[in-house]
Amino acid sequence: MIGAALVSSAAAAATAATSTAPEITPRIPEFSGDPIRDTFTVLLVMVGAVMCFAAGVGLLRFPDVLSRLHAATKPQVLGLLAITADVAVSTPTVGNITLAIAIILFQSLTAPISAHMVARAAYRTHHVRHDLLIRDDLLNREDLQQP
């Protein structure tokens, strides 16, 4: 019984090793045929890509935490919103539109809050360049002074 199982599993392995995998052909994106929708889709994707690229460049080039947070939060969220809106426009089904609205709401609510919390932690741990601040309302607070 055990010997028959070993022989059948070895035969199955040999058959699997000799079979060829199906060829994978690259898929060319298809347009909907509606020139207005296709133009709007291309514009939204380009705006989203430019905004995401600007966020990445700003994240690498800006000098301090607060400037980097601004560069990482605002254009990145706007780029994601443009691409998400494109999904809703290019394939307008109830599921896609609902998903796009949920992503837009989630990003619009969580990105500013997380950026605020990171900026607060950076200020409290003294990782902020005060020479770049125009106005510092927290400068004279006793609970934030260095020990």
N, C-alpha and C positions, 0 to 999 in steps of 0.2 A: 504494500500500500504506500509506504513512504518512498520506495524506489520509483514507483510509477509517478508520484507527484513531482519528484526531482527531475525525472526525464521530461515530463510535460512542461515544467517551468523552464528547463533548459531549451526546449524546442521553441517555446514562446519567446524567450530572450533572443534566440538566433533569428527568428522570423522578424522581430522588431528591429534588430540591428541591420538587417538587409533591406528593410523597406525604406523608401525615400520619402523625405519630407515634402509637402506641397510647396510649390513656388509661391513666394510672396511678391506681389507686384505693388509698386507704390500707387497710392490713391491720389488722383488729381482732384483738387477741390472743384466742386461744381457750384455754379451760380444759379440763382433761382429763375432767371429769365426776366425778372422785373428790373429794369435798369435803375429805377429810383431806389428800390430796396438794396440792390447790389452796390450802388454808389454810397448809400448811407452806411452799409456794412463795412465797406473799405475805409470810409472816413472814420468810423468809430474805432476800428481796429488800429488804424494809424495813430489816432489821438491817444488811445490807450497805450500803445507801444512807446510813443514819444514821452508820455508822462511817466511811465515806469522807468524808462531810460534816464530821464531827468532826475528821478528819485535816486537811482543808483549812483549817478555822477555826483549829485549833491551829498550823498552819504559819504563818498570817498573824499570830496574836496573841501568840505566845510571844516572850520578849525575846532569847534567845541561841541559839546553834547547838545546844547539847546538848538544850535543851528542845524545839526545833523538830524535831530528829531523833527524839526520843521520840514527839512528836505525829504525825510523818509515817510512822513505821515501824509502830508497834503497831496503831493502829486501821485503818490502810490495809490492812495484811495481813489482819486479821480480817474487814474488809469484803469483801475479795477472796475470802477463804475461804468466806464465807457465800454470796456470789453463785455461786461455782464449785460449792459443794455443792448449790445450787438447780438448777443445770444438770443435775447428776447425778441429783437427785431427780425433777425434772419430766419428763425424758426418759431413763429408765433403760435405755440401750443399753450394750453393752460398750465401744464407742468413747467415748461420753460419760463413762462412769465412769472409764475409763482416763485420759482427758484431764484430768478433774477431779483425780484422784489425782496425776498428773504436775505439774499447776500448783500444787497445794497443797504438794507436796514441794519444788518449785523455789523457791517464795516463802518457805517456812519455812526453807530453808537459806540463801538468798542475801540476804534483807532484813536479818537481824541482822548478817551479816558486812559488808555494805556500810555499814550505819549505824555499825558499829564503826570501819571505816576512815575514814569522813568525820569522826567525832568525834576520832579520833587525829590526823588532819591538822589539824583546827581547833585542837586543844590545842598541837600542835607549832608552829603559826604564830601562836600567842597570840591567837586569836579567841574565847576563852572568858572569860566574866565570872566571875572568881574569887569575887566577893561573893555569888553565887548558889549556890556549891557548899557542900554541908554538910561533906563530907570530901574532901580532895584528896590521894590517895596519891602522886601524881607531883610534888608541889610541891618537894621537896628533891632531886630527881634532878639530877645535874650535867649530863647530856647534854641536858636539856630547858630549861636556864636560858637567859635572854636573853643575846645576845652583848654 
